[in-house]
């Protein structure tokens, strides 16, 4: 799954020099929340 929100989040984390592992784990943790709100709107 690749959405604009997750891509933006990854870009910010890279600019702030977060580690790749942190980026991946945070991205995986946010995915269910993003999907929930996307499908709640539809």
N, C-alpha and C positions, 0 to 999 in steps of 0.2 A: 504494500500500500504506500503510495506516495501522494501526499496532498500538499497544497500550497502552505498550509499551516505548519506541517511537519518540516517541510523544506526551509521555511523561514526560521523555525526554531533551531534547526541544525546550523544554519548560517550564522545565527547569533552566537551559538555555543562555540563555533569555530573562531569567530572574531574575538571571543573572550578567552580563547586558548584552553577550553575544556579538553580533557583527554577523550580519545576515541571511545573508550569503554563507557565513560560517563555519558557521552553523546548517545551511544547505542541504547544504554539502559534507560535513560530518560525518555528517549524516543519511543521505546517499547512500552514504557509506563503511561505515556500520554495517548497512545493510539486508541485504547478503549474509550477514553473520555471524548476524543475527537469524533470517533465513530458514533458514539451515543448522541452527541449534540447534532451531528449532521443528519442522522436518521430521525431524530426527534422533530426536526424542522420540516422534513419531507412528509 
